[in-house]
Amino acid sequence: MSSQVRIGDACRVSHNLAEENGAGVAVMNTALLLLTDGTNVSHNKAGGKGAGIFAYKNASVTVSNHSVLEDNAASQGGAVAIMFDCRLYLLDGAVVKHNVATIYGARKDTQEVAA
Protein backbone atom coordinates (compact mmCIF):
# COMPACT_ATOMS: atom_id res chain seq x y z
CA MET A 1 0.00 0.00 0.00
CA SER A 2 1.31 3.45 -0.94
CA SER A 3 1.65 6.32 1.47
CA GLN A 4 -0.64 9.25 0.68
CA VAL A 5 -0.20 12.89 1.64
CA ARG A 6 -2.81 15.59 1.01
CA ILE A 7 -1.88 19.25 1.44
CA GLY A 8 -4.89 21.53 1.03
CA ASP A 9 -7.03 24.33 2.39
CA ALA A 10 -4.76 27.09 1.03
CA CYS A 11 -1.76 25.74 2.95
CA ARG A 12 1.62 27.35 2.22
CA VAL A 13 4.88 25.45 1.77
CA SER A 14 7.40 28.24 1.42
CA HIS A 15 10.86 29.60 2.15
CA ASN A 16 12.51 26.20 2.60
CA LEU A 17 16.11 25.38 1.69
CA ALA A 18 17.68 22.04 0.73
CA GLU A 19 21.35 21.47 -0.05
CA GLU A 20 20.33 18.76 -2.51
CA ASN A 21 16.76 17.82 -3.55
CA GLY A 22 13.19 18.72 -2.61
CA ALA A 23 13.21 21.85 -0.49
CA GLY A 24 9.40 22.15 -0.38
CA VAL A 25 8.14 18.55 -0.57
CA ALA A 26 9.85 15.25 -1.47
CA VAL A 27 7.92 12.09 -2.33
CA MET A 28 9.42 8.69 -3.17
CA ASN A 29 8.86 5.00 -3.61
CA THR A 30 5.23 4.85 -4.84
CA ALA A 31 4.02 7.63 -2.51
CA LEU A 32 1.07 9.77 -3.61
CA LEU A 33 1.04 13.55 -3.11
CA LEU A 34 -2.04 15.70 -3.66
CA LEU A 35 -1.78 19.50 -3.53
CA THR A 36 -5.28 20.97 -3.67
CA ASP A 37 -7.64 23.77 -2.67
CA GLY A 38 -5.34 26.72 -3.35
CA THR A 39 -2.17 25.32 -1.80
CA ASN A 40 0.87 27.47 -2.58
CA VAL A 41 4.38 26.02 -2.92
CA SER A 42 6.69 29.01 -3.32
CA HIS A 43 10.05 30.61 -2.63
CA ASN A 44 11.85 27.30 -2.02
CA LYS A 45 15.50 26.77 -3.02
CA ALA A 46 17.36 23.52 -3.71
CA GLY A 47 21.00 23.04 -4.65
CA GLY A 48 20.03 19.94 -6.64
CA LYS A 49 16.66 19.00 -8.10
CA GLY A 50 13.07 20.06 -7.51
CA ALA A 51 12.98 23.10 -5.24
CA GLY A 52 9.18 23.04 -5.00
CA ILE A 53 8.55 19.29 -5.36
CA PHE A 54 10.98 16.40 -5.84
CA ALA A 55 9.38 13.10 -6.92
CA TYR A 56 11.45 9.92 -7.16
CA LYS A 57 10.88 6.23 -7.95
CA ASN A 58 7.26 5.68 -8.96
CA ALA A 59 5.81 8.56 -6.95
CA SER A 60 2.68 10.34 -8.15
CA VAL A 61 2.05 14.08 -7.77
CA THR A 62 -1.26 15.84 -8.46
CA VAL A 63 -1.56 19.62 -8.34
CA SER A 64 -5.18 20.75 -8.61
CA ASN A 65 -7.96 23.14 -7.71
CA HIS A 66 -6.08 26.42 -8.18
CA SER A 67 -2.92 25.35 -6.35
CA VAL A 68 0.22 27.28 -7.32
CA LEU A 69 3.89 26.41 -7.81
CA GLU A 70 5.79 29.70 -8.05
CA ASP A 71 9.13 31.40 -7.45
CA ASN A 72 11.05 28.19 -6.70
CA ALA A 73 14.72 27.84 -7.73
CA ALA A 74 16.93 24.78 -8.22
CA SER A 75 19.81 23.57 -10.37
CA GLN A 76 17.36 21.25 -12.16
CA GLY A 77 13.57 21.51 -12.17
CA GLY A 78 12.72 24.73 -10.36
CA ALA A 79 9.06 23.96 -9.62
CA VAL A 80 9.10 20.17 -9.96
CA ALA A 81 11.65 17.45 -10.69
CA ILE A 82 10.30 14.00 -11.50
CA MET A 83 12.60 11.00 -11.86
CA PHE A 84 12.32 7.27 -12.53
CA ASP A 85 8.75 6.48 -13.59
CA CYS A 86 6.98 9.23 -11.63
CA ARG A 87 3.74 10.86 -12.71
CA LEU A 88 2.79 14.54 -12.55
CA TYR A 89 -0.81 15.70 -13.06
CA LEU A 90 -1.69 19.40 -13.34
CA LEU A 91 -5.48 19.70 -13.11
CA ASP A 92 -8.34 22.15 -12.54
CA GLY A 93 -6.66 25.55 -12.60
CA ALA A 94 -3.20 24.52 -11.35
CA VAL A 95 -0.68 27.34 -11.91
CA VAL A 96 3.07 27.01 -12.52
CA LYS A 97 4.88 30.35 -12.81
CA HIS A 98 8.12 32.25 -12.24
CA ASN A 99 10.30 29.24 -11.39
CA VAL A 100 14.04 29.10 -12.11
CA ALA A 101 16.40 26.25 -12.99
CA THR A 102 19.99 26.44 -14.15
CA ILE A 103 19.35 23.52 -16.53
CA TYR A 104 16.49 21.12 -17.32
CA GLY A 105 13.25 22.90 -16.88
CA ALA A 106 12.00 26.13 -15.48
CA ARG A 107 8.93 27.90 -16.68
CA LYS A 108 9.31 31.64 -16.33
CA ASP A 109 5.97 32.60 -17.81
CA THR A 110 2.62 31.60 -16.36
CA GLN A 111 1.10 28.24 -17.20
CA GLU A 112 -2.43 27.70 -15.97
CA VAL A 113 -4.41 24.57 -16.54
CA ALA A 114 -8.02 25.22 -17.48
CA ALA A 115 -10.66 23.97 -15.07
PETANOR-V76706 format. One record per pair of residues at least 6 apart in sequence whose C-alpha atoms are under 7 Angstrom apart, sorted by the first residue. I is the first residue (numbers start at 1). J is the second residue. D is the distance in whole Angstrom. If there is no record, write none. Layout:
I:J:D ; I:J:D
//
This chain:
2:30:6 ; 2:31:5 ; 2:32:7 ; 3:31:5 ; 3:32:6 ; 4:31:6 ; 4:32:5 ; 4:33:6 ; 5:32:6 ; 5:33:5 ; 5:34:6 ; 6:33:6 ; 6:34:5 ; 6:35:6 ; 7:34:6 ; 7:35:5 ; 7:36:6 ; 7:39:7 ; 8:35:6 ; 8:36:5 ; 8:37:5 ; 8:38:7 ; 8:39:5 ; 9:37:5 ; 9:38:6 ; 9:39:6 ; 10:37:6 ; 10:38:4 ; 10:39:4 ; 10:40:7 ; 11:39:5 ; 11:40:6 ; 12:39:6 ; 12:40:5 ; 12:41:6 ; 13:24:6 ; 13:40:6 ; 13:41:5 ; 13:42:6 ; 14:24:7 ; 14:41:6 ; 14:42:5 ; 14:43:5 ; 14:44:6 ; 15:42:7 ; 15:43:5 ; 15:44:5 ; 16:23:5 ; 16:24:6 ; 16:44:5 ; 16:45:6 ; 17:23:5 ; 17:44:6 ; 17:45:5 ; 17:46:6 ; 18:45:6 ; 18:46:5 ; 18:47:6 ; 19:46:6 ; 19:47:5 ; 19:48:7 ; 20:46:6 ; 20:47:5 ; 20:48:4 ; 20:49:7 ; 21:46:6 ; 21:47:7 ; 21:48:5 ; 21:49:5 ; 21:50:6 ; 21:51:7 ; 21:54:6 ; 22:46:6 ; 22:49:7 ; 22:50:5 ; 22:51:5 ; 22:52:6 ; 22:53:5 ; 22:54:5 ; 23:44:6 ; 23:45:6 ; 23:46:6 ; 23:51:5 ; 23:52:6 ; 24:41:7 ; 24:44:6 ; 24:51:6 ; 24:52:5 ; 24:53:6 ; 25:52:6 ; 25:53:5 ; 25:54:6 ; 26:53:6 ; 26:54:5 ; 26:55:6 ; 27:54:6 ; 27:55:5 ; 27:56:6 ; 27:59:6 ; 28:55:6 ; 28:56:5 ; 28:57:6 ; 28:58:7 ; 28:59:5 ; 29:56:7 ; 29:57:5 ; 29:58:6 ; 29:59:6 ; 30:57:7 ; 30:58:5 ; 30:59:4 ; 30:60:7 ; 31:59:5 ; 31:60:6 ; 32:59:6 ; 32:60:5 ; 32:61:6 ; 33:60:6 ; 33:61:5 ; 33:62:6 ; 34:61:6 ; 34:62:5 ; 34:63:6 ; 35:62:6 ; 35:63:5 ; 35:64:6 ; 35:67:7 ; 36:63:6 ; 36:64:5 ; 36:65:5 ; 36:67:6 ; 37:65:5 ; 37:66:6 ; 37:67:6 ; 38:65:6 ; 38:66:5 ; 38:67:4 ; 38:68:7 ; 39:67:5 ; 39:68:6 ; 40:67:6 ; 40:68:5 ; 40:69:6 ; 41:52:6 ; 41:68:6 ; 41:69:5 ; 41:70:6 ; 42:52:7 ; 42:69:6 ; 42:70:5 ; 42:71:5 ; 42:72:6 ; 43:70:7 ; 43:71:5 ; 43:72:5 ; 44:51:5 ; 44:52:6 ; 44:72:5 ; 44:73:6 ; 45:51:5 ; 45:72:6 ; 45:73:5 ; 45:74:6 ; 46:73:6 ; 46:74:5 ; 47:74:6 ; 47:75:6 ; 48:74:6 ; 48:75:5 ; 48:76:6 ; 49:74:6 ; 49:75:6 ; 49:76:5 ; 49:77:6 ; 49:81:6 ; 50:74:6 ; 50:76:6 ; 50:77:5 ; 50:78:5 ; 50:79:6 ; 50:80:5 ; 50:81:4 ; 51:72:6 ; 51:73:6 ; 51:74:5 ; 51:78:5 ; 51:79:6 ; 51:80:7 ; 52:69:7 ; 52:72:6 ; 52:78:7 ; 52:79:5 ; 52:80:6 ; 53:79:6 ; 53:80:5 ; 53:81:6 ; 54:80:6 ; 54:81:5 ; 54:82:6 ; 55:81:6 ; 55:82:5 ; 55:83:6 ; 55:86:7 ; 56:82:6 ; 56:83:5 ; 56:84:6 ; 56:86:6 ; 57:83:6 ; 57:84:5 ; 57:85:6 ; 57:86:6 ; 58:84:6 ; 58:85:5 ; 58:86:4 ; 59:86:5 ; 59:87:7 ; 60:86:6 ; 60:87:5 ; 60:88:6 ; 61:87:6 ; 61:88:5 ; 61:89:6 ; 62:88:6 ; 62:89:5 ; 62:90:6 ; 63:89:6 ; 63:90:5 ; 63:91:6 ; 63:94:6 ; 64:90:6 ; 64:91:5 ; 64:92:5 ; 64:93:6 ; 64:94:5 ; 65:91:7 ; 65:92:5 ; 65:93:6 ; 65:94:6 ; 66:92:7 ; 66:93:5 ; 66:94:5 ; 66:95:7 ; 67:94:5 ; 67:95:6 ; 68:94:6 ; 68:95:5 ; 68:96:6 ; 69:79:6 ; 69:95:6 ; 69:96:5 ; 69:97:6 ; 70:79:7 ; 70:96:6 ; 70:97:5 ; 70:98:5 ; 70:99:6 ; 71:97:7 ; 71:98:5 ; 71:99:5 ; 72:78:5 ; 72:79:6 ; 72:99:5 ; 72:100:6 ; 73:99:6 ; 73:100:5 ; 73:101:6 ; 74:100:6 ; 74:101:5 ; 74:102:7 ; 75:101:5 ; 75:102:5 ; 75:103:6 ; 76:101:5 ; 76:102:6 ; 76:103:5 ; 76:104:5 ; 76:105:6 ; 77:101:6 ; 77:104:6 ; 77:105:5 ; 77:106:6 ; 78:99:5 ; 78:100:5 ; 78:101:5 ; 78:105:7 ; 78:106:5 ; 79:99:6 ; 79:106:7 ; 90:113:7 ; 91:113:6 ; 91:115:7 ; 92:113:6 ; 92:114:6 ; 92:115:4 ; 93:112:6 ; 93:113:5 ; 93:114:5 ; 93:115:5 ; 94:112:6 ; 94:113:5 ; 95:110:7 ; 95:111:6 ; 95:112:4 ; 95:113:7 ; 96:110:6 ; 96:111:5 ; 96:112:7 ; 97:107:6 ; 97:108:6 ; 97:109:6 ; 97:110:4 ; 97:111:6 ; 98:107:6 ; 98:108:4 ; 98:109:6 ; 98:110:7 ; 99:106:5 ; 99:107:6 ; 99:108:6 ; 100:106:5 ; 100:107:7 ; 100:108:7
//
